């Protein structure tokens, strides 16, 4: 089970490194916030708890994939799907322990953390929460029409899903640019990718909700661009437009978009082979799971609570790694720690007149005064006048080899 806590940021914390692609560390208080929240049964996008881990769901689909007849074209994705399942499994075996000092309580604290990724339970909760915000915002747009657009591309047999997806992404960006040109540069929109539901191949199409009315003339212009200039899909089936003006119709359309997207990407207890290939390609290419205009992104953004009273000192990673002999061993290592520089080190008493670090001890008056400026300086022992910040920057340049 994944749990999450907001990571304090700013001057007191540097995010630890060593994270596999597509994931992040997570800890407790955010999970507690979700657990304490009362479920909203009337929501269009309710969160559904899944007890199975992402790796076990993906493994079941991988077994069905490798069991397909030898001539099936989907076998070319065996390797990437296997690597994806291994990645999910490694994430579930990885954990962190962060050590900090609570300046209010005056004691050392240790927070256990688990490693979460885009397919984990915490991220599903967060996405469901963001989509609830989108749903609420959408209900407030009573006087604004919405046009649902579906983007579909050609799928040549020799073209991989990743290549087809990349071409579709480029054309989607061009299409949105044209829509902003004709519908206003501040046009609001929201898009999600979805694997084709019937073919079960993993190939992708896009759904875009555009908060504007698109005329028939503009539809024809965009169809011509899609089929002739972009050469992404056919004139007839490459783009599909559906404008909703009635409030109830708009709500139903958005409900279908969000519910279908959540269930196919996150809330299923069992993945089809096509859904496994889709998610493995999503992981391998680093593609985004959704996108929106700046206004909608800001509205959907969830600000984590930050506790500035804690100074983080150290982050340890616990995981299982394979030795060259193939044995599994538990690893516990420090991947980040706070470096401390005492005040007296950051003083000019260690810098000679020539601007270089002294090779001998400084004069007694500097040692006695901890390096701070004193009135009784001789002409032969005069130092360049710098502020403490300038001295720190100067010393860092020396340490980095620039001076």
C-alpha positions in Angstrom: 0.0 0.0 0.0 1.3 3.4 -1.0 1.2 6.4 1.4 2.2 9.9 0.8 3.2 13.0 2.8 4.0 16.5 1.3 7.7 17.1 0.9 8.9 20.3 2.5 10.6 22.4 -0.1 12.4 25.7 -0.3 15.6 26.6 1.5 15.3 23.8 4.1 15.1 20.8 1.7 16.7 19.5 -1.4 14.8 16.7 -3.2 16.7 13.5 -3.0 17.8 11.9 -6.2 18.0 8.4 -7.5 14.4 8.0 -8.5 13.4 5.8 -11.4 11.7 7.5 -14.3 8.0 8.2 -14.0 7.8 8.0 -10.3 8.5 9.8 -7.0 8.7 9.4 -3.3 5.5 9.7 -1.2 4.8 9.7 2.5 1.9 9.9 5.0 0.0 13.1 5.6 -1.6 13.5 2.2 -2.9 9.9 2.4 -4.3 10.7 5.8 -6.0 13.8 4.3 -7.6 11.6 1.6 -8.5 8.9 4.1 -10.3 11.4 6.4 -12.2 13.0 3.5 -15.8 11.8 3.2 -16.6 10.1 0.0 -18.7 12.0 -2.5 -21.1 9.5 -3.9 -22.7 12.0 -6.2 -19.4 12.9 -7.9 -19.1 12.2 -11.6 -15.6 10.8 -11.1 -15.6 8.8 -7.8 -12.3 7.3 -6.7 -12.4 3.5 -6.6 -10.0 1.7 -4.3 -8.1 -1.2 -5.8 -6.4 -3.8 -3.6 -4.3 -5.3 -6.3 -0.9 -3.7 -6.9 -0.1 -2.2 -10.3 2.6 -4.8 -10.9 0.2 -7.8 -10.3 -2.4 -6.3 -12.6 0.2 -5.8 -15.3 1.8 -9.2 -14.8 -1.6 -10.9 -15.5 -1.9 -9.0 -18.8 1.7 -9.8 -19.7 1.1 -13.5 -19.2 -1.8 -13.3 -21.7 0.4 -11.3 -24.1 3.2 -13.9 -24.2 0.6 -16.7 -24.5 -0.7 -15.3 -27.8 -0.2 -17.3 -31.0 3.3 -16.9 -32.5 2.1 -14.9 -35.5 0.3 -12.2 -33.5 1.8 -8.8 -34.3 1.5 -7.7 -30.7 4.5 -10.0 -29.8 6.8 -7.2 -30.9 5.9 -5.4 -27.6 6.9 -8.4 -25.4 10.2 -6.8 -24.4 8.9 -3.3 -23.5 6.0 -4.8 -21.6 8.3 -7.1 -19.7 10.5 -4.1 -18.8 7.5 -2.1 -17.7 6.3 -4.8 -15.4 9.7 -5.1 -13.9 9.8 -1.4 -13.3 6.4 -1.5 -11.5 7.7 -4.4 -9.4 10.9 -2.5 -8.5 8.9 0.6 -7.4 6.9 -1.5 -5.0 10.1 -2.9 -3.4 11.7 0.6 -3.0 11.3 2.7 0.1 12.8 5.7 1.8 13.4 7.0 5.3 13.8 10.7 5.7 15.3 12.1 8.9 14.6 15.7 10.0 14.7 18.0 13.0 11.4 19.5 14.3 12.3 23.0 15.4 9.0 23.4 17.2 9.1 20.2 19.3 12.9 20.2 19.4 13.5 16.5 18.5 14.6 14.3 15.6 11.9 12.7 13.5 12.0 9.8 11.0 9.4 9.5 8.3 9.0 6.3 6.3 8.2 6.8 2.6 7.3 4.5 -0.2 8.0 5.0 -3.9 5.0 5.9 -6.0 4.6 6.2 -9.7 2.0 7.3 -12.2 0.2 3.9 -11.9 0.2 3.8 -8.1 -2.7 4.2 -5.7 -1.6 7.7 -4.5 -1.4 9.1 -8.0 -4.8 7.6 -8.9 -6.2 9.5 -5.9 -4.6 12.7 -6.9 -5.8 12.5 -10.5 -9.3 11.7 -9.4 -9.2 14.8 -7.1 -7.9 17.0 -10.0 -10.7 15.7 -12.3 -13.3 16.5 -9.5 -12.0 20.0 -9.6 -12.3 20.1 -13.4 -15.9 18.8 -13.0 -16.8 21.5 -10.5 -15.2 24.2 -12.7 -17.1 22.9 -15.8 -20.4 23.0 -14.0 -19.9 26.7 -13.5 -19.5 27.3 -17.2 -23.2 27.5 -17.9 -23.0 30.1 -20.6 -20.1 28.6 -22.5 -20.5 26.0 -25.3 -18.2 23.0 -25.4 -17.0 21.1 -28.5 -15.9 17.5 -28.1 -13.2 16.6 -30.6 -11.8 13.1 -31.3 -8.4 12.8 -33.0 -7.6 9.6 -34.8 -4.5 8.7 -37.0 -3.5 6.2 -39.5 -2.0 3.0 -38.2 0.3 1.4 -40.8 1.2 -2.2 -40.0 5.0 -1.4 -40.1 4.6 1.6 -37.7 5.0 1.0 -34.0 2.7 2.5 -31.4 5.4 4.8 -30.2 6.0 6.2 -33.7 2.3 6.6 -34.4 1.7 8.3 -31.0 4.6 10.7 -31.7 3.0 11.7 -35.0 -0.4 12.1 -33.4 1.2 14.3 -30.6 2.8 16.6 -33.2 -0.5 17.0 -35.1 -2.5 17.5 -31.9 -0.2 20.4 -31.0 -0.7 21.9 -34.5 -4.4 21.5 -34.3 -4.6 23.3 -30.9 -2.5 26.1 -32.3 -5.0 26.5 -35.1 -7.9 26.4 -32.7 -6.3 29.2 -30.5 -5.9 31.2 -33.7 -9.5 31.1 -34.6 -11.2 30.7 -31.2 -8.9 33.1 -29.2 -5.5 32.6 -27.7 -7.0 32.2 -24.2 -9.2 29.3 -25.3 -9.7 26.7 -22.6 -9.3 23.0 -23.4 -8.6 19.6 -21.8 -7.3 16.5 -23.6 -6.7 12.9 -22.7 -5.2 9.9 -24.7 -7.1 6.7 -24.9 -6.3 3.3 -26.4 -8.6 2.0 -29.1 -11.3 0.0 -27.2 -12.2 -2.5 -29.9 -8.9 -3.4 -31.6 -7.0 -4.1 -28.3 -3.8 -3.3 -30.0 -2.7 -0.4 -27.8 -2.9 2.3 -30.6 -4.0 5.7 -29.3 -6.5 8.3 -30.2 -7.2 11.6 -28.4 -10.3 13.2 -26.9 -10.2 17.0 -26.6 -12.9 19.1 -24.8 -12.7 22.6 -26.3 -14.6 25.3 -24.5 -15.7 27.2 -27.6 -18.1 26.7 -30.5 -16.5 25.5 -33.7 -18.2 26.5 -36.9 -18.8 24.2 -39.8 -16.4 26.2 -41.9 -13.7 25.8 -39.3 -14.4 22.1 -39.0 -13.9 21.7 -42.8 -10.7 23.7 -42.7 -9.3 21.6 -39.8 -10.3 18.3 -41.6 -8.4 19.4 -44.7 -5.3 20.3 -42.6 -5.5 16.9 -40.8 -5.8 14.8 -43.9 -3.8 16.8 -46.5 -1.2 19.0 -44.8 -0.5 17.0 -41.6 -1.4 13.7 -43.3 -2.2 12.2 -39.9 -5.6 10.7 -40.6 -8.5 10.6 -43.1 -10.7 13.6 -43.9 -13.9 11.8 -42.8 -12.8 9.8 -39.8 -9.6 11.6 -38.6 -11.5 14.3 -36.7 -14.9 14.1 -35.2 -16.6 17.2 -33.8 -19.6 17.3 -31.4 -20.8 20.6 -30.0 -22.8 20.7 -26.8 -24.7 23.9 -25.8 -27.3 22.5 -23.4 -26.0 22.3 -19.8 -27.2 18.8 -19.1 -25.8 17.6 -22.4 -22.4 19.2 -21.5 -22.3 17.5 -18.1 -23.2 14.1 -19.6 -20.4 14.5 -22.2 -17.8 15.5 -19.6 -18.9 12.6 -17.4 -18.4 10.2 -20.2 -15.0 11.6 -21.0 -13.7 11.5 -17.4 -15.2 8.3 -16.3 -14.0 6.4 -19.4 -10.6 7.9 -19.1 -10.2 7.0 -15.4 -11.5 3.5 -15.7 -9.4 2.6 -18.8 -6.2 4.1 -17.5 -6.4 3.7 -13.7 -9.4 2.1 -12.1 -9.6 -1.3 -13.7 -8.8 -4.4 -11.6 -7.8 -6.2 -14.8 -5.9 -4.9 -17.9 -6.5 -6.1 -21.4 -3.4 -6.8 -23.6 -4.0 -3.5 -25.5 -4.1 -1.6 -22.2 -0.9 -3.1 -21.1 0.8 -2.2 -24.4 -0.6 1.3 -24.1 0.7 1.9 -20.6 4.1 0.3 -21.4 4.4 2.7 -24.3 3.3 5.6 -22.1 6.1 4.7 -19.7 8.7 4.1 -22.3 8.1 7.4 -24.2 7.4 9.5 -21.1 4.1 10.8 -22.7 1.7 12.7 -20.6 -1.5 11.2 -19.3 -3.5 14.4 -19.9 -3.1 18.1 -20.8 -5.0 21.3 -20.5 -4.8 25.0 -21.1 -3.0 27.2 -18.5 -6.2 28.4 -16.9 -7.5 24.9 -16.3 -4.1 23.6 -15.2 -3.9 26.3 -12.5 -7.4 25.4 -11.4 -6.7 21.7 -11.2 -3.4 22.1 -9.4 -3.3 20.7 -5.8 -1.0 22.6 -3.5 0.6 20.3 -0.9 0.8 21.6 2.6 4.4 22.5 3.6 5.7 22.3 7.1 8.5 24.9 7.4 9.2 24.0 11.0 11.1 20.8 9.9 14.7 20.9 8.7 15.4 17.8 6.7 18.8 16.2 7.4 19.1 12.9 5.6 17.3 10.6 3.1 18.0 6.9 3.1 16.8 4.5 0.4 15.8 0.9 1.2 15.5 -1.4 -1.8 16.3 -4.9 -3.1 19.1 -5.3 -5.7 20.6 -8.2 -7.5 24.2 -9.1 -7.1 26.3 -10.2 -10.1 25.7 -13.8 -8.9 21.9 -13.2 -9.2 21.2 -13.1 -5.5 18.7 -10.6 -4.0 20.2 -8.4 -1.3 18.6 -5.6 0.8 20.2 -2.2 0.3 20.1 0.6 2.8 22.1 3.7 1.7 22.1 7.4 2.1 21.1 9.2 -1.1 20.9 12.8 0.2 22.2 14.6 3.3 22.4 18.2 4.4 25.9 19.7 4.4 26.7 22.1 7.2 29.2 24.9 7.0 30.0 26.6 10.4 29.8 30.4 10.4 33.5 30.7 11.2 34.4 28.9 8.0 32.5 31.4 6.0 34.7 34.2 7.1 37.5 36.1 5.3 40.1 35.1 7.9 41.0 32.0 5.8 41.6 34.2 2.7 45.0 35.8 2.1 45.6 39.2 0.7 46.1 37.7 -2.7 42.6 36.3 -2.6 43.7 32.7 -2.2 43.2 30.4 0.8 45.9 30.8 3.4 48.6 28.3 3.7 49.3 29.2 7.3 47.2 30.1 10.3 45.6 33.6 10.2 46.7 36.4 12.6 45.6 35.9 16.2 43.2 38.8 16.1 41.2 37.1 13.4 41.1 33.8 15.3 40.0 35.6 18.4 37.3 37.5 16.6 36.2 34.5 14.5 37.2 36.2 11.3 34.9 39.2 11.6 36.3 42.6 10.6 38.4 44.3 13.3 39.4 48.0 13.5 43.1 47.3 14.2 44.2 46.1 10.8 47.7 46.8 9.5 48.2 48.0 5.9 50.0 44.7 5.0 47.1 42.7 6.3 44.2 44.4 4.6 41.6 42.3 2.9 39.2 43.1 0.1 35.9 44.4 1.4 33.1 42.0 0.7 29.8 41.2 2.2 29.3 37.7 3.8 27.2 36.7 0.8 30.0 37.8 -1.6 32.5 35.8 0.5 30.4 32.7 0.3 30.0 33.0 -3.4 33.7 33.6 -3.8 34.6 30.5 -1.7 32.1 28.4 -3.7 33.8 29.4 -6.9 37.2 28.4 -5.4 35.8 25.1 -4.3 34.3 24.5 -7.8 37.6 25.3 -9.4 36.6 28.5 -11.2 39.2 30.6 -9.2 
